[in-house]
Amino acid sequence: MNGSPFVAIRRELHKIPELGFREFKTQQFLLNYLSTLSAERFELKTWKTGIFVKVKGTNPTKMLGYRADIDGLPITEETGYAFQSEHEGRMHACGHDIHMSIALGILTHFVHHPIQDDLLFIFQPAEEGPGGAKPMLESDIMKEWKPDAVFALHIAPEYPVGTIATKEGLLFANTSELYIDLKGKGGHAAYPHMTNDMVVAACSLVSQLQTIVARNVDPLDSAVITIGKITGGTVQNIIAERARVEGTIRTLSPESMARVKERIEAIVKGVEVGYQCETSIDYGCMYHQVYNEKTLTGEFMTFVQEQTDVTCIECSKAMTGEDFGYMLKEIPGFMFWLGVDSPHGLHHSKLAPNEQAIDVAISLMTKYFAMKGND
Ligand SMILES: CC(=O)N[C@@H](CCC[C@H](N)C(=O)O)C(=O)O
């Protein structure tokens, strides 16, 4: 095992994944860790299941922010790790355990080696949903402690350890969850003519939704409609009275999101008429695109290129979503991908990030903050 204390911390956090706004043990773990550091060097405020930590500068003229998300996913882990999730049906399958341990590593460094400016560490709940970044940003705490610039990273399974990938401008998509409920008339499997079958209606709906990206979105633009879950019916020989279709929409602009939603609503209306049923649409949580401020991102990419132990790649935009986009809408900054070289991708039950990436990121970001926070 790697000797880094932050690898050991990651493993402890990996055991206790919790869903959005239920990160009680995670918050306690972070608070316990913070209680081991010199209290006079920082101020701490809890916010719901999240935490703000302001590490005091020696002669601050500004405040720099760093955000780490802290929630897990509803996935049953299949890594076989000795430190596998102890929470049935929950897993850190998006790397937030790594994100937290990196944030603690950077924070610990600056508690011991203060720089001129203040640093704000934001341990944010509910990134996977329903979204913690926006309400944190709107909180009284962040009105008082509003950083002048803010940064975050996300693990990238597809890149080797030592690779940093980002770009100026749009990095991640606009997202919206999608929940469609269908209610018809159930009945005996042998009497379909006396019912309105919601399994058939849901199947037709899912197929029609696929036509939106193919036929209604400009081929030079991009969008995604993924249906990740369909439920309906009760047993094999009863025609289903109800069905529910759950998914997510991704677009490269807020305008395209509005257009895609218009088409979804029209298609759902058509299913309502065609299958003589009642329908309702709920868009759940929505995330603003992640847009990297150009000057800061360009300067960061140059900084990374100057380091001997990491490689900087200019990547393409991705259809992933991140509520960190809300922070970047209000505060200049950027997000970047951190290579972790996993054979399995994000949201996979066997995601296995290479833990050496933790110290790579801590080392890179401590150097970056030392440069930015002393200028
Ligand atoms: C980085 C990442 O994987 N983020 C999630 C954000 C999900 C937002 C929301 N729950 C949705 O599904 O639209 C992603 O799936 O991209």
The ligand as an SDF file (V2000), in Angstrom:
LIG
                    3D

 16 15  0  0  0  0  0  0  0  0999 V2000
  -19.6040   13.9110  -12.9310 C   0  0  0  0  0  0  0  0  0  0  0  0
  -20.9240   13.2230  -12.9930 C   0  0  0  0  0  0  0  0  0  0  0  0
  -20.9740   12.0430  -13.2930 O   0  0  0  0  0  0  0  0  0  0  0  0
  -22.0000   13.9600  -12.6770 N   0  0  0  0  0  0  0  0  0  0  0  0
  -23.3400   13.4610  -12.7950 C   0  0  0  0  0  0  0  0  0  0  0  0
  -24.3090   14.5570  -12.4270 C   0  0  0  0  0  0  0  0  0  0  0  0
  -25.7460   14.0670  -12.4160 C   0  0  0  0  0  0  0  0  0  0  0  0
  -26.7810   15.1490  -12.4100 C   0  0  0  0  0  0  0  0  0  0  0  0
  -28.2030   14.6270  -12.3610 C   0  0  0  0  0  0  0  0  0  0  0  0
  -28.4410   13.6860  -11.3030 N   0  0  0  0  0  0  0  0  0  0  0  0
  -28.5960   14.0180  -13.7000 C   0  0  0  0  0  0  0  0  0  0  0  0
  -28.5890   12.7950  -13.8330 O   0  0  0  0  0  0  0  0  0  0  0  0
  -28.9580   14.7640  -14.6190 O   0  0  0  0  0  0  0  0  0  0  0  0
  -23.6000   12.9740  -14.2190 C   0  0  0  0  0  0  0  0  0  0  0  0
  -24.3880   12.0090  -14.3650 O   0  0  0  0  0  0  0  0  0  0  0  0
  -23.0580   13.5180  -15.1980 O   0  0  0  0  0  0  0  0  0  0  0  0
  1  2  1  0
  2  3  2  0
  2  4  1  0
  4  5  1  0
  5  6  1  0
  5 14  1  0
  6  7  1  0
  7  8  1  0
  8  9  1  0
  9 10  1  0
  9 11  1  0
 11 12  2  0
 11 13  1  0
 14 15  2  0
 14 16  1  0
M  END
$$$$
